[in-house]
Amino acid sequence: MANARAGREQHVVSTEAALTGILALFVEARERQAKGSNDTTKIEVLLSRAGLTNEDIATVTGKQADAVRKVLERAKPSKRSS
């Protein structure tokens, strides 16, 4: 415990850092679980639907923002002309 040591300041994790860490843990757990699942929805798509930006998704998943953008573009339903 940081505050148990006399003369030391307590380290406080920012809310943003804490939420990013929690989200990263959920992403990793879902990726592990999805390996044995028939669910084909990419984590990037789920996070995008939740309102995260490509840069946010890249940070959380450890991928490049361009790679995230490509995954999201490929996941869009193609529009075929009749």
Secondary structure, 3 states (H helix, E strand, C coil): CHHHCCCCCCCCCCHHHHHHHHHHHHHHHHHHHHCCCCCCCCHHHHHHHCCCCHHHHHHHHCCCHHHHHHHHHHHCCCCCCC
